[in-house]
């Protein structure tokens, strides 16, 4: 994968802020899952409860991702697919969880890349 280095401090700061916000939200996922399963609730509108904790956790991640403008996929949500207009930007979740939409504009869209955030 191509590694994208970002030198513009302002844009890098925006990305780091969005990553931190996503991580804070993701840290709450287990609490959300536990609540949903305890109350026998669903977040997809169907009304079905989830058989396993992991299944519910994946659903919650997907729900959060959709709200943030991303689609999380993969068995362990290791890959985050970000849909911006007609382009897909793929990145490794261990490197970064979320880009702000405004930060994506400076990237070469439609290519696979990793983003270094230090």
Secondary structure, 3 states (H helix, E strand, C coil): CEEECCCCHHHHHHHHHHHHHHHHHHHCHHHHHHHHHHHCCCCCCCCCCCCCHHHHHHHHHHHHHHHCCEEEECCCCCEEEEEECCEEEEEECCCCCCCCHHHHCCCCCCCEEEECCC
